[in-house]
């Protein structure tokens, strides 16, 4: 499978064309790195992180409301799991669709339509008359969520200077992971707790929780007027003047379009001529050394993300099954999710100081012990402590896996390889909660935590077969992949 800017009969890209592409892209990259990291960059990061925060809340609010929905409609735990299954299945599909539309129509327009899509889905869910309607609404929500987060991360990566790119993407992940999960449970604790009677009682309060985030529809206008298009996308599309205008706005430390100032010609490529795309053989991630890397990261992503989503979704239901009322269970869930916020911060620290395989391998072993201990604990104090530790391990391992994934592939197939691992993680997040619901009905809460323990054993085993990439330059990864395939030096240069 491959993609190319030229037709099949045009042959390989000429040396002159290669020089054109490389020169223009070097000019743009150098310009982004020369522009100081200032208020404009921070505003971009805040806007994307804010959207990621709402993404996380929308992902998990249906699980937090599940005890009330299940009681009102007499749902089984399998049906509760299906709500999350369809949400994350929609996210997997939405992520793929956004990847196509983002390359074809631009990052910003894709970002806007996905935000609108998940907002419409949230409103449909809030007014759902039955479980069938709610399932369809959550699927729509998922499509919007998957594309919105995917495109937001792409925008951040393509607009930030190289020096700050990793920290910026990590910040978005903190907003989407640790902080988002914590805020989602805190919001549910308030809406389904003290405000429940004011909002119409338990039969209506959960609808407010699912529909409350329709309010971020106003962010569409913020994105439209303030978020710039990616200059890298504009350059590839031949919109050199627009790319220079975006770079000039960043250099002027502003996001609004320039009116009285002539944009600086950071890139001097010809206007209207699309840069030829590199020929990409997507099947490369399934061949040679990359096949091993792909298998490893797919297993790691599926196990850790599937486990985290399952426990996050079922936590209130597990607590209710132990005799704790819904309002109190949500308050406890909020306390437990503080661990996730700590785990996200630790992941950023460990990413600089510790090896990837060490964090993922030993972390998975710790997660096995904590999961089984939590599943068999009875006292309230132990539930809170072990639950917080479990959330810490979930977010620590998830974030480290997202850091590791791009480092496993050469530049030529890095985006596709990383995107494929994200899709696998989302598919796992859509299927594992469904399986957990079946296990919950058959074996109770202990069965779910035993399942999670087994998943982390599988993950710890898989990590051993992946390469260590901490401190390794991405260019060296390209050469290593080439050497394992027996490629030529010329082939390496094309990457």
Long-range contacts (C-beta under 8 A, 24 or more apart in sequence): 1-281, 1-282, 1-283, 2-279, 2-280, 2-281, 2-282, 2-283, 3-277, 3-279, 3-280, 3-282, 4-277, 4-279, 4-280, 5-274, 5-276, 5-277, 6-276, 12-279, 13-276, 13-278, 13-279, 17-276, 18-494, 20-269, 20-275, 20-276, 21-275, 21-276, 21-278, 23-269, 24-235, 24-240, 24-267, 24-269, 24-275, 25-232, 25-235, 25-275, 27-266, 27-267, 27-268, 27-269, 28-231, 28-232, 28-235, 28-243, 28-247, 28-266, 28-267, 29-162, 31-247, 31-266, 31-267, 32-159, 32-160, 32-161, 32-162, 32-231, 32-247, 32-250, 33-161, 33-162, 33-163, 35-161, 35-247, 35-250, 35-251, 36-253, 37-160, 37-161, 37-163, 37-164, 38-253, 39-253, 40-249, 40-250, 40-252, 40-253, 40-254, 40-255, 41-159, 41-160, 41-161, 41-164, 41-168, 41-250, 43-226, 43-255, 44-155, 44-156, 44-159, 44-160, 44-227, 44-228, 44-255, 45-156, 45-160, 45-168, 45-171, 45-172, 47-219, 47-222, 47-223, 47-226, 47-227, 48-152, 48-153, 48-155, 48-156, 48-172, 48-227, 49-171, 49-172, 49-174, 49-175, 49-176, 50-175, 50-219, 51-111, 51-115, 51-148, 51-149, 51-152, 51-216, 51-219, 51-223, 52-149, 52-152, 52-172, 52-173, 52-175, 52-176, 52-180, 53-175, 53-176, 53-179, 53-180, 53-183, 54-180, 54-213, 54-216, 54-219, 55-118, 55-145, 55-148, 55-149, 55-176, 55-180, 56-175, 56-176, 56-177, 56-179, 56-180, 56-181, 56-183, 56-184, 57-180, 57-183, 57-184, 57-187, 57-213, 58-118, 58-122, 58-141, 58-145, 58-213, 59-87, 59-88, 59-91, 59-145, 59-180, 59-184, 59-309, 60-180, 60-181, 60-184, 60-185, 60-312, 60-313, 61-184, 61-187, 61-188, 61-209, 61-210, 61-213, 62-87, 62-125, 62-138, 62-210, 62-313, 63-312, 63-313, 63-314, 63-315, 63-316, 63-317, 64-184, 64-185, 64-188, 64-192, 64-209, 64-316, 64-330, 64-333, 65-188, 65-192, 65-206, 65-209, 65-210, 66-313, 66-316, 66-317, 67-316, 67-317, 67-320, 67-326, 67-329, 68-192, 68-202, 68-203, 68-205, 68-206, 68-326, 69-134, 69-206, 70-317, 71-202, 72-202, 72-203, 72-206, 73-130, 73-131, 75-131, 76-437, 76-441, 77-317, 77-437, 77-438, 77-440, 77-441, 78-434, 78-437, 78-438, 78-441, 79-131, 79-437, 80-313, 80-314, 80-317, 80-437, 81-313, 81-314, 81-433, 81-434, 81-435, 81-436, 81-437, 81-438, 81-440, 82-135, 82-434, 82-437, 83-134, 83-135, 83-138, 84-309, 84-313, 84-429, 84-430, 84-433, 84-434, 85-430, 85-431, 85-433, 85-434, 86-135, 86-138, 86-139, 86-142, 86-430, 87-138, 87-139, 87-141, 87-142, 87-145, 87-430, 88-142, 88-309, 88-426, 88-427, 88-429, 88-430, 88-433, 89-139, 89-142, 89-426, 89-427, 89-430, 90-138, 90-139, 90-140, 90-141, 90-142, 90-143, 90-144, 90-145, 90-146, 91-142, 91-143, 91-145, 91-146, 91-426, 91-429, 91-430, 92-142, 92-146, 92-423, 92-426, 92-427, 92-430, 93-142, 93-143, 93-146, 94-142, 94-143, 94-144, 94-145, 94-146, 94-147, 94-148, 94-150, 95-146, 95-147, 95-149, 95-150, 95-419, 95-422, 95-423, 95-426, 96-146, 96-423, 97-143, 97-146, 97-147, 98-146, 98-147, 98-148, 98-150, 98-151, 99-150, 99-419, 101-147, 102-150, 102-151, 102-154, 102-233, 103-233, 106-229, 106-230, 106-233, 106-237, 107-151, 107-154, 107-155, 107-158, 107-229, 107-230, 107-233, 108-155, 108-223, 108-224, 108-227, 108-228, 108-229, 108-230, 110-147, 110-151, 111-148, 111-151, 111-152, 111-155, 111-223, 111-227, 112-220, 112-223, 112-224, 113-147, 114-143, 114-144, 114-145, 114-146, 114-147, 114-148, 114-151, 115-144, 115-148, 115-216, 115-217, 115-219, 115-220, 115-223, 116-144, 116-217, 116-220, 117-143, 117-144, 117-147, 117-148, 118-142, 118-143, 118-144, 118-145, 118-148, 119-144, 119-213, 119-214, 119-216, 119-217, 120-144, 122-210, 122-211, 122-212, 122-213, 122-214, 123-211, 123-214, 125-210, 125-211, 126-207, 126-208, 126-210, 126-211, 126-214, 127-207, 127-211, 128-207, 146-426, 149-176, 150-419, 150-422, 154-230, 155-227, 155-230, 158-230, 158-231, 158-232, 158-233, 159-228, 159-230, 159-231, 159-250, 166-351, 167-348, 170-347, 170-348, 170-351, 170-399, 170-403, 173-344, 173-347, 173-399, 173-402, 174-341, 174-344, 174-345, 174-348, 174-399, 177-340, 177-343, 177-344, 177-395, 177-398, 177-399, 178-337, 178-340, 178-341, 178-342, 178-343, 178-344, 178-345, 178-395, 179-341, 179-344, 181-312, 181-337, 181-340, 181-341, 181-391, 181-395, 182-334, 182-337, 182-338, 182-340, 182-341, 184-337, 185-330, 185-333, 185-334, 185-336, 185-337, 186-334, 186-337, 187-212, 188-316, 188-330, 188-333, 188-334, 189-327, 189-330, 189-331, 189-333, 189-334, 192-326, 192-327, 192-330, 193-327, 193-330, 193-331, 196-327, 202-326, 225-256, 226-255, 226-256, 227-255, 228-255, 235-267, 235-269, 235-275, 236-274, 236-275, 236-277, 237-274, 238-270, 238-271, 238-272, 238-273, 238-274, 238-275, 239-271, 240-267, 240-268, 240-269, 240-270, 240-271, 241-271, 243-267, 278-412, 278-494, 279-494, 280-412, 280-413, 280-416, 281-412, 281-413, 282-413, 282-416, 284-412, 284-413, 284-481, 284-485, 285-409, 285-413, 285-416, 285-417, 285-420, 287-485, 288-481, 288-484, 288-485, 289-480, 289-481, 289-484, 289-485, 290-408, 290-409, 290-410, 290-413, 290-417, 290-481, 290-484, 290-485, 292-465, 292-466, 293-408, 293-409, 293-417, 293-466, 293-467, 294-408, 294-417, 294-420, 294-421, 295-462, 295-465, 296-408, 296-462, 296-463, 296-465, 296-466, 297-401, 297-404, 297-405, 297-408, 297-417, 297-421, 297-466, 298-420, 298-421, 298-424, 299-458, 299-459, 299-462, 300-360, 300-401, 300-404, 300-459, 300-462, 300-463, 300-466, 301-401, 301-405, 301-421, 301-422, 301-424, 301-425, 301-428, 302-424, 302-425, 302-427, 302-428, 303-364, 303-428, 303-455, 303-456, 303-458, 303-459, 303-462, 304-364, 304-394, 304-397, 304-398, 304-401, 304-455, 304-456, 304-459, 305-398, 305-401, 305-425, 305-426, 305-428, 305-429, 306-425, 306-428, 306-429, 306-431, 306-432, 306-433, 306-455, 307-367, 307-371, 307-394, 307-432, 307-452, 307-455, 307-456, 308-394, 308-395, 308-397, 308-398, 309-429, 309-432, 309-433, 310-429, 310-432, 310-433, 310-436, 310-448, 310-451, 310-452, 311-371, 311-390, 311-391, 311-394, 311-448, 311-449, 311-452, 312-337, 312-391, 312-394, 313-433, 314-433, 314-436, 314-437, 314-440, 314-448, 315-387, 317-440, 318-445, 318-448, 319-383, 321-444, 321-445, 322-383, 322-445, 332-380, 332-383, 332-384, 332-387, 333-387, 335-384, 335-387, 335-388, 336-384, 336-387, 336-388, 336-390, 336-391, 337-388, 337-391, 338-388, 338-391, 339-387, 339-388, 339-389, 339-390, 339-391, 339-392, 339-395, 340-391, 340-392, 340-394, 340-395, 341-395, 342-392, 343-391, 343-392, 343-393, 343-394, 343-395, 343-396, 343-399, 344-395, 344-396, 344-399, 346-392, 346-396, 347-395, 347-396, 347-398, 347-399, 347-400, 347-403, 348-399, 350-396, 350-400, 351-399, 351-400, 351-403, 351-470, 354-470, 355-468, 355-470, 356-400, 356-403, 356-404, 356-407, 356-466, 356-468, 356-469, 356-470, 357-463, 357-464, 357-466, 357-468, 359-396, 359-397, 359-400, 360-397, 360-400, 360-401, 360-404, 360-459, 360-460, 360-463, 361-460, 361-463, 361-464, 363-393, 363-396, 363-397, 363-400, 364-397, 364-456, 364-457, 364-459, 364-460, 364-463, 365-456, 365-460, 366-393, 367-393, 367-394, 367-397, 367-452, 367-453, 367-456, 368-453, 368-456, 368-457, 368-460, 371-449, 371-452, 371-453, 371-456, 372-449, 372-450, 372-453, 374-449, 375-445, 375-446, 375-448, 375-449, 375-450, 375-453, 376-446, 376-449, 397-459, 401-425, 404-466, 404-469, 406-474, 407-469, 407-472, 407-474, 407-477, 408-466, 408-467, 408-469, 408-477, 409-477, 409-481, 410-474, 410-477, 410-478, 410-481, 410-482, 410-495, 411-474, 411-475, 411-478, 411-495, 412-478, 412-494, 412-495, 414-474
